[in-house]
Amino acid sequence: MRAVVTGSSGPLGHRVVAELRRAGVEVIEADRIDDLTGPEVEPDRVTVLVDLGSSDHDRLAARRESATEFAVGALEAADLLDVRQVVFVSSAMVYGPSVNNPVPLTEEAVLRPDVEFVFARQLATAEATVDEWRQSRRGRTACVLRPAVAVADGANSALASALVAGLGQRVAELDPPAQFLHLDDLASAVALAVTQRLDGVYNVAPDGWVAGERVRALSGERPRVPLPERAADVLGRLRWRFLRGPIPPGLRTYTRASWVVSNGKLRATGWVPTVTNEQAYVEATEARWWTMLSPKRRQELALGAGALLVAALAAIGVVGVRRVLSRR
C-alpha cells in the first residue's frame, strides 16, 4: 500500500506519517499538491490519498488559500493518480455551535456551521465535493473524519489555542461542554481509515466530554462573578478580543454553545482513544501563574492588593477634599 499525504509537514502530518509507516504503508509526503512529482507518484502507483492540508487552518490563512480549493486540488491529484481511496480530515466545527444541538452530535446531524466563520463553511463545502468524487466512479471510497478540537503539548494550532483559551471562560453565564482530542489519537484514526479502507463520515473524539464548569476549574479560572447580562456580554467580547489576538470572525460562538460529538461509529471499527479530554486539555495548556502559588503566598498577595486598594482610595479621597477646599 502506498499513500500520498498532503499537509505532511505539520504536527498532525508528522504523526500520521509515523503511524502509517508503523502499519507497513509506504508514504509519499507532500506539503502541497504541487509537490507531487516523480516516478513514485505516477498513475496506478498510489493506493490512497490522505488530505490533511485542507484542515490546516493556520497554513491556509497564512497563504490566503481556501480549504475548499485545496480539497479540490487534492481530488484532482487523486484523479491524475487514478487513486480509488481518499481520506479527508475535516472538523467537527462543520456541525456548528447551537444551544439546540443534541449532546452528543452523531454523523447524521445536519451541518450548520456558523455563517461568520468562513473556514468551517469551506470545510462543509469541501466535504460535499469529496462525496461527489466518491460517487462519480464505481469502486471509490472516501472517508471523512470530523475531529473535535485537536491539541498536544507544544503542537497547538492558533485556531485550537484560541478555542482552548476561550472555552470555560464566560464571565457570568454557564459554559457549554467541550471536547479535547489528542493529536496522537487523531493520527491513529487517520491510519485506521487508510488501512481498513473506511468509507463514509466518522466523528473523532475522546469518550464523553467535559462540563463547562470542569473546563473552568482545569484552566485555573476564578469563581464566576455575577454581572448584568449586558455588562457580561460587553466584558466577554473585550476579553475575547484582547486576550485571543487576531481571531477569525465567528469563532467566538464556538465557545458559547455546544458542538460535542459522539465517537460511537468510529469506535465500532476498533479505534480506541488513549487520551481523555481532561488529559489532553492539561497537556496542551499552561497552568495560570496563580495556581502555582502556595496558600500562604496567595494570602500575602491578597493582603498586599488590599493594602494598595485602600491606599488608592485614600489618595482619591484626599484629591477630592482638596478640590472641594480649593473651590471654597
SVG drawing of the C-alpha trace seen along z (x, -y; Angstrom):
<svg xmlns="http://www.w3.org/2000/svg" viewBox="-33 -80 44 83">
<polyline fill="none" stroke="black" stroke-width="0.4" points="0.0,0.0 1.3,-3.4 -0.2,-6.6 0.2,-10.3 -0.2,-12.6 -0.8,-16.3 0.0,-18.7 2.5,-16.3 4.9,-18.9 2.6,-19.9 2.3,-18.4 -0.6,-16.2 1.2,-15.3 4.3,-14.0 2.2,-11.8 0.1,-10.4 3.2,-9.6 4.7,-7.8 1.5,-5.8 1.2,-4.8 4.8,-3.6 4.3,-1.6 1.4,0.1 3.6,1.0 2.3,-1.7 4.7,-3.3 4.3,-7.1 4.9,-9.9 4.9,-13.2 3.5,-16.3 3.2,-19.5 1.3,-20.9 -0.3,-19.4 2.4,-20.9 4.9,-18.7 3.5,-15.5 6.2,-14.9 8.5,-12.0 8.1,-8.4 6.7,-7.2 3.6,-9.2 2.8,-8.1 -0.7,-6.7 -1.5,-3.3 1.4,-3.5 -0.5,-5.2 -3.2,-3.4 -4.7,-6.2 -4.6,-9.9 -4.8,-11.4 -5.7,-15.1 -4.6,-16.8 -3.8,-20.1 -7.4,-21.2 -7.9,-21.2 -4.7,-23.2 -6.4,-26.5 -3.2,-28.3 -1.3,-27.4 -4.2,-28.1 -4.7,-31.5 -1.0,-32.4 -1.1,-31.6 -4.6,-33.1 -5.8,-29.8 -9.3,-28.3 -9.9,-24.9 -12.4,-24.1 -9.9,-25.0 -7.2,-22.9 -9.5,-19.9 -10.5,-20.3 -6.8,-20.3 -6.2,-17.2 -9.1,-15.4 -7.8,-16.5 -4.5,-14.9 -6.3,-11.7 -7.9,-11.6 -4.5,-12.0 -3.0,-9.3 -6.0,-7.1 -6.5,-6.7 -9.6,-4.9 -9.4,-5.8 -9.4,-9.2 -9.2,-10.0 -10.2,-13.6 -9.7,-15.3 -12.3,-17.9 -13.5,-19.2 -16.5,-18.8 -16.8,-22.5 -18.9,-21.9 -21.8,-21.0 -21.9,-24.5 -22.5,-25.6 -26.1,-25.8 -28.0,-25.6 -30.4,-23.3 -27.7,-20.8 -28.2,-17.3 -25.4,-16.2 -23.6,-14.5 -23.9,-15.0 -23.8,-12.0 -22.7,-11.8 -26.4,-12.1 -26.8,-15.6 -27.4,-18.5 -24.3,-20.7 -24.9,-24.2 -21.5,-25.9 -21.5,-29.5 -22.2,-31.8 -19.5,-34.2 -16.8,-31.5 -15.6,-31.1 -13.3,-28.2 -16.0,-25.9 -18.2,-26.7 -15.3,-26.0 -14.8,-22.6 -18.5,-21.8 -18.4,-22.6 -15.2,-20.5 -16.9,-17.5 -19.7,-17.7 -17.0,-17.8 -15.3,-14.7 -18.7,-12.9 -19.3,-13.9 -15.8,-12.5 -16.7,-9.2 -20.0,-8.8 -18.6,-9.7 -17.0,-6.3 -17.8,-2.8 -15.3,-1.3 -14.2,-4.5 -14.2,-5.0 -13.9,-8.3 -13.6,-8.6 -14.3,-12.0 -13.1,-12.4 -14.6,-15.2 -12.3,-15.6 -13.0,-17.7 -10.5,-20.3 -7.2,-18.6 -4.3,-19.5 -0.9,-18.4 1.9,-19.8 3.7,-22.4 1.8,-21.5 -1.5,-23.5 -2.5,-25.5 -3.5,-29.1 -7.1,-28.1 -7.0,-25.3 -5.2,-27.6 -7.9,-30.2 -10.7,-27.7 -9.0,-26.2 -8.4,-29.6 -12.0,-30.7 -13.8,-27.6 -14.7,-27.7 -14.1,-31.4 -17.5,-33.0 -17.9,-35.8 -21.4,-35.5 -23.0,-32.6 -22.7,-28.8 -20.2,-27.4 -21.1,-24.7 -19.5,-21.2 -16.3,-20.7 -14.0,-18.1 -10.3,-18.0 -8.8,-15.4 -5.1,-14.5 -3.2,-14.7 -1.9,-11.2 -5.4,-9.8 -6.4,-11.7 -3.4,-10.3 -4.3,-6.8 -7.8,-7.4 -6.4,-8.5 -4.2,-5.4 -7.1,-3.2 -9.2,-4.8 -6.4,-4.1 -5.6,-0.5 -9.3,0.5 -10.4,-1.4 -13.2,-3.1 -16.0,-4.7 -18.3,-7.5 -18.2,-10.1 -16.8,-9.4 -16.5,-11.7 -13.2,-11.6 -13.3,-12.5 -12.4,-11.0 -15.0,-9.2 -17.6,-11.7 -17.0,-15.4 -16.1,-17.9 -18.7,-20.0 -18.1,-23.8 -17.5,-24.2 -14.9,-21.4 -13.1,-23.2 -13.2,-26.3 -11.7,-24.5 -9.0,-22.9 -8.0,-26.3 -7.5,-27.7 -10.1,-30.3 -11.5,-32.0 -15.1,-31.7 -17.7,-33.3 -18.7,-36.9 -22.5,-37.6 -23.0,-40.5 -25.9,-42.1 -26.4,-40.4 -25.4,-43.4 -22.3,-44.1 -21.3,-40.4 -21.6,-40.4 -19.5,-43.6 -16.8,-42.3 -16.8,-38.9 -16.3,-40.5 -13.5,-42.7 -11.8,-39.8 -12.1,-37.6 -10.7,-40.4 -7.7,-41.4 -6.7,-38.1 -7.1,-35.9 -5.4,-38.1 -6.4,-38.3 -9.1,-35.6 -11.4,-34.9 -15.0,-36.3 -17.5,-33.7 -15.1,-31.6 -16.3,-33.1 -19.7,-31.5 -18.0,-28.0 -17.1,-28.8 -20.7,-29.8 -22.8,-26.8 -22.3,-23.0 -20.9,-21.1 -19.6,-18.0 -19.7,-14.7 -20.2,-11.0 -17.3,-8.7 -19.5,-5.6 -19.3,-4.9 -15.5,-5.1 -15.2,-3.1 -17.2,-0.3 -14.4,0.1 -11.9,0.9 -10.5,-2.6 -9.9,-3.3 -8.9,-6.8 -5.9,-6.6 -6.0,-10.2 -9.0,-11.6 -10.5,-15.0 -9.0,-16.2 -5.6,-14.8 -5.4,-16.4 -6.5,-19.7 -4.0,-19.7 -1.2,-18.7 -2.0,-21.4 -2.4,-24.3 -0.1,-26.1 -1.3,-26.5 -2.2,-30.0 0.6,-31.6 -1.7,-32.0 -2.5,-28.2 1.2,-27.5 1.4,-29.6 1.2,-28.2 -1.8,-29.2 0.5,-31.4 1.8,-33.3 -1.7,-33.8 -2.7,-35.2 0.3,-37.6 -0.6,-38.8 -4.2,-39.3 -3.2,-41.3 -0.9,-43.4 -3.5,-44.0 -6.0,-45.0 -3.5,-47.5 -2.8,-49.0 -6.6,-49.3 -7.0,-51.1 -4.1,-53.5 -5.6,-54.2 -9.0,-55.0 -7.4,-57.2 -5.4,-59.1 -8.6,-59.6 -10.3,-60.9 -7.5,-63.4 -7.6,-64.7 -11.4,-65.1 -11.2,-67.0 -8.5,-69.3 -10.7,-70.1 -13.6,-71.0 -11.5,-73.2 -10.0,-75.0 -13.4,-75.8 -14.4,-77.3"/>
</svg>
